Amino acid sequence: MRGYAILCAALCAAPSFAATTLTNGTGDGKLTVTVANAGAYGSSAGAGSSDAIYDPVGATAPGQTTYESYVYLGFGGSRTNISLLNATVTASSATSVSSAFDYSGLSFTLVQSLSDLVNGGMQAGSLLTQTYSFTNTSANALTFDLVRYLDGDLYFNNTDLNDGGGRLVTSSGQEILFETDTAIGSADADTFIGIANEGGTSTGYEIASYSGLRSRIAGGSALANFVEGDGVDADQFVDSGNGYDVTLGLGRSFTIAAGASGTFTTQTIFGTGQPDQVVIPPTSDVPEPATWAMFIGGFGLVGSAMRRRRVSGVIFG
């Protein structure tokens, strides 16, 4: 069925809109991704976007990570995939692109930027930050939710889609959803992708199998606050041996007065290490996206066999 979905995306999907390729270079921990002007990306996302190709820290070769990444917006009923809307680019560089679009009484500007993740002065991964700033141009207050959806496809340690993942809440209350290459625990080192949101009020999370979650999000269903495949240990991570084609959903709600503005930021972590060692600083504390990204305390535990390349910038850990 997934092969059919890819074929359909190529032949009968929405029109191909302009997109921008972002890259922070080549080598360990680096990423290259083509993002649609309104934020979609992935091997089957459409709108001119492409997969995010990540090079894990270590001997593993670069590979694909993402089938579909979207942002959905809803006013209480079904949700619209705003990351596939046609948007106009206003500025771009090798690591950042800015664009603008309007939808249903909201005027959006979107900044998508790619940053290095460093630990102890060494490259540890990459961070894609997508910040949607919006202004209510209507005459009335608007209440809506924004849901980040990610369907990752990780083949670094295996050739199937039996991935794992889970949910962690940091000591500061930050919520991060993960997809790992293998169904493991949060303290085990692996190649992973993770998502986190900022802005508004949390409306919950859900980790479930393809493609039911995407359909429920688009249809307007509430997120179930549930991790499929997590058994009696209730650690909010898919249990070993229970891997599947993992998808992630993470939501925020907003009420914006007429003429007022707000911001929704969604971040994607591409990393190699222990999920429970990841902490992303608030975007308001990040002075330069090219050098600030996140704290990762556990990448030194990945293994002495991993290749390391020194990078400039702020040292974390």
N, C-alpha and C positions, 0 to 999 in steps of 0.2 A: 504493500500500500504506500510506503514511503517513496518508492521509486515512481509510482504514479503521481504522487504529490509533486515531486520535483519536475516531472514532465509537464504537468498541468501548470505549474508556476512559470515554466518557460514558454508555454504556448497560449495560455488562456487567462493569465493573471492581469492585474491592472496595468495601465500603460507604464512604460519604463521612464521614470523621471530622472533628473540629473542627480548625481551622487558624487562624493568626494572621497578619495583614498587618503587615509591617515596612517602614518608609520612613525615609530620612534627608533627605527633602525633595524639591524639584523644581529643575530647572536642570542645568547642565553637571556631569557626573560623578555624578549622583544615581541612586538605585535604589529601586524599590518591588517587593516580592515577598511573596506569601502562602505561608508555610511550614507544612507539616503538623506536628502536635505532636511527631512522632517524627523529623522532619527532611527528608522528601521535599519537592521542589518542581519545578515545570515545567508547561508547557502540557498535557502528557499524563501527569503523574505520579500524579494521583489524590489520595485522602485529603483532599480539600478544598483542596489547594494550587493555586498558579497560576504562570504564567511570571514570570521576573524581568525587569522592564522597566527598561532602562538608558538613560540619556541621555548619549551620548558627548560628550566635550569637543570643542566646535566647532559648526559649523552644522548637523550631522546631527541629525534629529529622534529622539526616544526610540523604542525598538523592543524587540522580544522578543529573548531570548538563550538560553532554556533549554527544551528539549523534556522531558528527564527528568534529575533528580538524585537519586541514591539512595546508601545505605550498606548493604552486604551483610555478613552475618556467617556464618562457617562453622567447624565443628569438625572439618574434615578431609574432608568429603564435599560435598554440595550446600550452597549458601549461601542464607540467608533474608534477604529485604529488610526489615531491621529499621526502616527509615525510613518504612515504611507501617503499622507496628503502632499500635494505639490507645494513646495516652499522655495523661496528665492534666496540664493546665497548672497550675503552682504560682505563677507570677508573670509579669507582662508589662508592656511599655511600648511606646512608638512604635518603638523601635529594638532591643528585646530581648524574648525569651520563654524561660521556663524550664519544663521539664516532667519527668515521671517515668514509667517503665514497667519491666516485668520481662520477661525472656526466658531460658528454659532455664538457670536457675541463676545468672543475672546480673541484678542490680538496677541500672538505669540512671537517671541524671539527665542531662538535656540542656539546655545553654544555647546559644541561637542569637542572635547579636548582629550588628547592621549598623553599620559604621563608615565615616567619610569617609577617603578617601585624599588626602593633600595633598602638594604639591610647591612649594616656594618660597612657601608661604602661600596657594596657589591650589588649588581643587578639581581633582583629577586622576582620580578614579574612586571606587569603593566596594568594601568588603570585607565579605563575609558569613563569620562565624566560627561553626562548629558544634562544640561541645565535648561529647563523650560521656564522662561519668565513670561508672565501673561498679565494683560490689563483687561478688565471688564469694560467693553465699549458699549454695552447695552444700557438701558435706562433703569434697570432693576438689578437687585442683588442676584448673584448666581451661586447655586450650590451644586457641586459636582465632585466626582472622584476620578483619580488617575491611578491606573494599575499597570505596573511593569510586568511584562510577561517575557520569560526566557526559556527557550528550548535548546539546551546544549547537547552537542554530540561529541563525546570525547573518546578517542580511539588510541590514546598514547600507550596504555598498558594492555590493551586487548583489541580485538577486532569486532566486538559486538556492542550493543547499546545497553548492556546491563550495568548502568552507572549507579552511583549512590548519591548521597547528599544529605542535607539537613538544615536545621535552623539553630543559630546561636544568638544570644543577646549578651552584649558586653557589659562590663561593670558600669558603664556610663549610660546604659539603656539602649545602645545602638543595636538594631536588628539586622542580621545578615543571613541571607539564604544561600546555600551552597549546592553545587553539583560537582561531585568528585568522579574521577575516572573509574573508581572501583567502590563497591559498597563497603565502607570501612567506618571506623569511629572518628570522632572529631579531633582526637589527639594523634592520629596516624598520618604520616606524611604521604602526600599524593599530589598529582596535578589536578587543579580544580578551577572552576569559575564561580564567582559569587556576585550577588547583587545586594545593594542597599539603597534606601531612599531617604531624602530629607524634604521637609516642608509639609505644611498641613498637619492633619491628624491621622494616625494609623488606622486603617480599616481592616487589618489582618493579613494573613499569609496563607499560602497553600502550596504543598509540594506533592505532585501527582503525576500520573503517566500521560504520555502523548496519546491522543490529542484532545482528550476530554476536558482538560483544564482550560485550554485556549477557547474552546467552544463555550464553556460556562462563563468565562470572563466576558467574551463578546456578547453573550446573551443577557448580561446584567446580573448574574448570580453573585451573591456575597462570597467572599473567600472563606474557606471552611476551617481555617486555623488547625490544619491537620497535615501530618507527614505520612504519606502512604508508604508502607513497608517498614514502619517503626513498630516493633513488637512490644513485648511486656516490659522491656527495660525502660521504655518511655524517655529515652535520651534525646529525642527529636532528631535522630539520624537514622537513615535507612539501615536496617540490620544487615550484617554480613550474610551473603547468600541470597538476599532479597532484592538484588539490583534490578532495574528496569529502565525504560526510556524516560528519564526524569525531565519534568518541566517545573518551572518556578513561577509563582505569582505573588506580588507584594504591592499593597495598595495604600493610598493616602486620600483624604477628603479635604475639601476646601469650601469656604463660603466667602465670596468676594463681593463687596459692595459696588454699586455702580461707580465707575471711574477709578476704582481701586486696583491695586496690583498684587501679585503674589509670585512665588517661585516654587517649582518642583524640580529637585535634582535626583537623578538616578545614576548610580555608579556600577560599573562592572569590573570586578577584580579578576585578573588572569594570573594565577600564581602556582607555585610549586612549594609545598610545605604542609604545615599543620593548620587546618581551618581554625582551630581554637586559639591560634596565636595572632589572628588578624584583627586589627583595630584601624578603622579609617577615621582620621581627624575630620571635624566639621569643615565643610567647604569654605565657610567664612574665615577659617584659620589658615587657609592654604594660600600663601602669597604668590607663588609662582607654580602653575601646574606642571611645568617641565621638571621641577626639582622636588616639590613636595607631593607626596601621594598617600602613603599610609605607614603605620608601624607594623612590622612583622617581627615578632620576637623569636620565632621558632624555626626559621629557615636554616639555621646552622645544624639542625637535627636531621636534615634530609639525607646526609651521607657524605663521607669524605671523597667518594668517587666522583661527585658532581663537579663539572667544570665551573669556575667562577671568573667573572670578568668585572674588573673595577670600573665604577662609574663616578662621575662628579655629582655633587649635589649634597643635600642634607642627609646626614647619617641617622638612621633609625635603629631601634632595637634596645 
